[in-house]
Amino acid sequence: MGQEIALVSATPGRLRTRVGAAQVAQVLARDPVANVFVAARLAENLRPKPTLWGYETAGEVSALCFCAANMVPVEADSAALHTFAERAAQRGRTCSSILGPMAQVRELWRLLNPFWGPAREVRASQPLLVTTTNPEVASDPNVRLAVATDLPALEPAAVAMYTEEVGVNPLIQDGGTALRRRLEHLVSNQRVYVRLEHGQVIFKAEIGSVALGVCQVQGVWVHPNWRGRGLGAGGMATVTIDALRRIAGTVSLYVNDYNAPARAIYRRCGYRQVGEFATVLF
């Protein structure tokens, strides 16, 4: 985790450019489920490198703020959030979203709204769910790990899912280059699940983050023409069983509170709520 970190201390204006990776790891380990996204991104060789701010109290790093395409506060109290917000306001917005534990995101956004607002959308409540046991729901034997030859069919499904979920077509900014690279990375690491019918993806899900003994499911999607037929539950059962067996002992995800069908599927698959996230979209 040899990450260069800008460390904002409790003393105004005091700035250090490096901090020990062990201190960063200690902060992340306080809540592996909530912090798996940041821990996983720091372990990856991302380009460009993300910025990580640290907040210091009593000589120890007590909180972090991850800054890349997403801004994510980590274990931050009010003092840390004020410090992060001041620095972020000075720097200007470079992220497409703020996400993470609900209380931290709400406070950070309250402080940044005068400088960065308005947001395109605020998703104020996203239950954070986990499971450590295989679901009782029958798995779908037609859901399998994606391989490289699936990428031509997988890309339009990923675009459809992202557009439906985020409200922005990911092809607009760079023609889909970033999305394709991410899909290729996940497929090559056996972290994408698909079901195809007649060459078309009708179910997909990804393991987007793996760290701290936790993996996080993202990008769950059923083709609109196939919804209401039980594909979501069967597919998620397959994903959960394989992820628990092969990737991590805890499988997590977060879901919009208003997405009643998805929440019902996750309940059927044995997921339980352990926290709450929020997301601010720009």
N, C-alpha and C positions, 0 to 999 in steps of 0.2 A: 504494500500500500504506500509506495514511495511518492506521496502526493505533496506538491508544494502548496502551502497553506498561508493565506493572509490571516494573521491572528489579531483580532480586535480585543484589546484587554478591557478590564473594568475601568482603567484609567483613561479618560478621554484623550484621544490623539496618540496613544501609545500603540505602535504597530510592529509586529514581528512577521517576517515572511515565511518562517518555517516552524514547524512544531513536530514533535515525535509522533510517528505512526502509532505507537502503542497508546498514546492518549486519545487519538482519534478512534482507535478500536474500542477503547473502554467506553467512550460515549455511545458508539453505535450498539455495543453489546447490551446496553441497558434495556432495550426493547427490540429484540431481533425482528419481530413481525413488522413493527412500524418502520424500522430502519433498513429493511432488506434492500429497498430500491437504491438508497444512497451507497450502502456497503457494496452492492454489486457493481454500481457504476464506477466507484473508486478502484475496484479491482480490475476493471477493463481498461484496455489501452485506447481510450477515447481520443478522437481528434476532431476539433481542437480540445486541449485539456480543459476539464472543468475547473472552476475556481471553488475553493472551499474556505470559508471564513470560520474562524474559531473565536469563541468568547471565553475569556479567562477570568476566573475568580480564585483568589487565594493561591495563585501560582499554578492552578490546574485548569485545563480546558473543560468547561462545563457544558458547552453547547456548540453546535455547528450550524452552518448554513451552506448548502450545496447550491452552486450557481452554474447552470449550463442552459440547455434548452428549457429545463424546468428549474425553478427555484424551490428548494425544499428545506425548511427549518427542521433541526434535529435536537430534541431535548432542550428546547429553548424556553427560558422563563421570560417574564416581562422585560427585565433589564437587558437580556440578550437580544430580544426581539427589537427593542428600541435602538440598540446599537447597530444591528443588522439593517434595520429600516433606514437609519440615517446614512449608512454607507451606500445602500442600494439606491437611495434617492439621489445621492451625489453622482453615482456612477451612471444612472439612467437605466431604463429597462432594456434588457437584452434577452429576456426569456419569453417563452410563449405561454407559460402558466406558472402559478404558484400552487404547490400541492403538498399534502402531508397531514399530520394530525390536526383535527379540526380546530381546536382552541388556538394552536400556534398559527395556523394559516389565517384564521379570522383576525387575530390581533395584528399580524404582520400586514395584512391587507388594509386594515383600518388605518394603520400608520402610513402606508404607501399610497393609498387611494388619492390623496391630494396631489401627489406627484406623478403617478402613473395612470390614474383613472381616465375615463371609465373603463371597466372591464367589459368584455364581450358577453361573459356569462359567469355567474358565481354559483357553483354547486356546493351548497352549504352543508349538506349532510350525505356522507358516503360511508355506510357501515363497513367496517374492516372485519373480515371473516377468516376463520381458520378451520382446518380439520387435521387430525392426526390418525384417523382411522379410515379404512376402506368403506365406501358407501354401501348401503343396503340396496340401492337402486341397481337394476341390471345394467351392466355395461354394454356399449355398442361394439360388437365385434368388427364392424366396418370402419371404425375410427382407428387410425394408425399414425405412426410417425411419418411426417412429410420427408421426402427425399428431393434431391436437386431437380429431378425431372418434373416435379410438381410445381416448381416456381412459376412457370407461365400461367397456370391456373390459379395459383395462390395469390399472385399480385392483385388481380382485380377484386378478389374477395377481401384482401386486406385494405384496399382502397375504399371499398364499399363500407366495411366495418368502421374505419377511421372517420369517413365522412359522416356516417350516421351517428357515431358516438360523439365526435368532437365538433362537428358542424363546419368543418373546413376540408376541402379536397387536398390531400397531401401531395398531389401532382403539381399544384399551382406554383409553389415556391421554387422547386428545383427539378421539376419533371419526374419526380419519384425516385431520384437517386438515393436519398437517405433511406427511404422506405425499403428499396430493393436491397441495399447493403445490410440493413438490419435483418430482413427476412433471410438473406443468404447466411448471415452469421448464425441466426437461431436454427435454421434448418441443418447447417453443418454440425451444430452441437446437439442435435436430436432434441430440440425443444419446441417443435411445432407439430401439432396434431391436426389431421384433416380427415374428412370423409368426402369422397368424390362420387358423383353419379354422372355417367356419360361425359366424363372429362371436366365436369364443373364442380367446384368446391361448394358443398352444401353445409358443412360444419367445419369450423376451425377454432383453435385455441392455441395460445403460446405460453411458455414459461419464460416470462420476460426478465426475471431477476432471480439469481441464486446466490445466497450468502448467509452466513450466520446460522446454518442449519435449517434455513427456511427457503422455500421457493414461492414465487408469486405468479399466479396465473393472470394473463391479460389477453385482450383481443378476442374474447369469446364471441362467436358470431354464428348465427344460423341463417342461411339464405331465406329471404322473405317468402319465397314460394313453398318452403318446406317447414315453416313455423307452425306450431300447434300439433305436431305429430310425435312429440317426445324425443326429438333428436337432441335437444339441449341437455336433458337429464342423462340420457344414455351416453352422450359424448362426454359430458363432464365427469361421469362415473369412470369412463375409460381413462381420461386425463388424470384424475385424482389417484386412481389405483397405480398407474404407471409412475406418476411423480413421486408418490410415497415409496414405491419399491426401488426406484432407480436414482432419484435426485435428492430428496430431502425428507426428513421425518415430520416436517410441518409444511402444509400447503396453505397458502393464503391468497386472498384477493380482496379488492374493495369494489363496491357497486353503488350506483346512484340510488338514493333512498326511494325515488319515485318509480324505479324499474321493478314493479311488482312481479312480473313473470320471471325475471332473472333471479330475484330474491327467493322466489318459491322453488326454483330449480336447485339453488345452492342449499336451501334448507333440506330438501329431499336427499341431497347428496351428503348430508351430515355436517355442513359448515355451520359454525356458531360465531356469533359476534363477540369480538374482544376489544373493539375500539371504534373510532369514527374518524374518517378523513374528511377533508374539504378540498375543493379545487377552484382556483380563479383562472379563467381562460381569457386570453387577450386576442 
